[in-house]
Amino acid sequence: MLMTPPSAILAFALAAGVLTITPGLDTALVLRTATVEGPRRAWQAALGIILGCLVWGAVASVGIGALLAASRTAYDVLRIVGAAYLLYLGVRLILRAGRHAAPNDAARAVASPRGGGSWFARGLLTNLLNPKVGVFYATFLPQFIPPGVNATGFSLLLACVHGLEGMLWFALLIAATRPLARWLARPAVQALFDRMTGVVFLACGLRLALEKGARQSP
């Protein structure tokens, strides 16, 4: 049975929704930022991640993303750069965990508007430097493109659906931290989240660095 555009969008939304809420780098980054830096910076990181998804969707829609799935060299170059970036972020977070010295310092860090753009950039780069996201879009999107539609335009539409689901998921994560804001502002709790997220980034960076060949999903 051939898919119609509405059924294709619905099927993609269901599949992408499951992938969106599956724990991974994006969830770890937004949750950690909301906990330690506050909702404003968490949203900046979330918007960077969403923009990264839209960029990958646009790249895949014009066929360039398929290069990562077909070319071992292209994939490996981006894989090594991405792994180095994740390892860098992981080490920084673990080292930062020891600097949560006092509640007042933590409160000032959350309230300070400085460095907000860096969280947007971190969210964006974490997504763009992960070649598995590019391979995911290049191999996953075509399965949901019904016959008779403009493939490029429909691929972009599906990428926007995925981005919207990501926004809703990140909104839920950020909102979930607000009732616990007072407890989460404790230096010991923030240090724990920094260490946990740093370990996640190190593990993902090492996994990416040690991979052999392109994968089919992020």
Summary of the structure (lengths in Angstrom):
residues: 218
radius of gyration: 18.4
end to end distance: 28.4
largest distance: 62.1
contacts: 724
relative contact order: 0.23
helix: 82%
strand: 0%
